[in-house]
Amino acid sequence: MADNETIRIQITQRSVFAKRLPLDVILGADLQYGYYDGPRLKTGEKDPHYLVAYHPERIGRGIRVLWNEEEYRDVILDLPLPAAQEEIEDLFAMTERIRHLWTGAVTVNRKPIATNHLDNVRNNLITFNLRFLHGVMRGILNEDGWASLSCAMHRLVVGPQEADEMWAGIYTDKFRDWLHSHQNISVYLPVPRLYMERDSDRTVGIVTLPAGVRVVWENDPSALLRFSDKHGQQVDDWRCALYDTDGKKIVGTVPYERVLKALPQWKKEYFDYGRTLVNPLDTEMLTELMEKNDRPAEG
């Protein structure tokens, strides 16, 4: 399952004299921003046409701001659901800041909203969001399924273990704290590269496991292509390149499926559904991985 519900707010400028929309009005005093460079947010920089706003003390789904600083006509704010209640409040506070500057007209999910009704709309959406959160989590539990969530920093995947913690309650606090704890750490997300072997016409997928950083590792390599333009492509062989970060060189390559088996347990921990957090490895451990690959695979 992937994202399929969003709060979309569009503010259209109605001022007699068109005004530029400054970044500090969008963000207010508390929010920070970035844009996606690959699978992870590059913080403190923006694309010419959009940015993602987030609160650094409770990093959540992220508010997508479709905005061109050179155009003074309108701005679109998207918040995927389910979200933490505080992030919905951030969204409407952002709307108010922009609306006051532009004396703008507002639509919420394409419906025109009188500005004196925005508080009621916000409260109704907070209630809907909580029910939606519970519904998503119950669906995961009932179907033994999962949900992939686009978030401020990078995607997170909710499975039965997470859903069991968040399927009930009158607040979104557990969801908020889970989103933040999984994004408030620096992690490397491997990006697969595909190439065709000359002799066999087999498609090989390769990802890099660098030393010195935390890595979010897909337990099933086919999931690496799930949200890429290569989704559905057949890969005959998955491999892992072991990268010595200090020496800036590849130590060697090993079969993808042997990596987690070869790592010591204290270097691995559950991250989210279908993924393992590999804690930083040094060059010596990469060499040990190569040595273990030379032995027969364990059953």
Secondary structure as UniProt FT lines:
FT   STRAND          5..12
FT   HELIX           23..27
FT   TURN            28..30
FT   STRAND          32..37
FT   TURN            38..39
FT   STRAND          40..43
FT   STRAND          50..54
FT   TURN            56..57
FT   STRAND          63..66
FT   TURN            69..70
FT   STRAND          74..81
FT   HELIX           85..102
FT   STRAND          105..108
FT   TURN            109..110
FT   STRAND          111..113
FT   HELIX           115..117
FT   HELIX           118..143
FT   STRAND          147..149
FT   STRAND          156..158
FT   HELIX           160..166
FT   HELIX           173..183
FT   STRAND          193..196
FT   TURN            198..200
FT   STRAND          203..210
FT   TURN            211..212
FT   STRAND          215..218
FT   HELIX           221..225
FT   TURN            226..227
FT   TURN            229..232
FT   STRAND          237..244
FT   TURN            245..248
FT   STRAND          249..255
FT   HELIX           256..258
FT   HELIX           259..262
FT   HELIX           265..267
FT   STRAND          268..272
FT   TURN            273..274
FT   STRAND          275..278
FT   HELIX           283..293
//
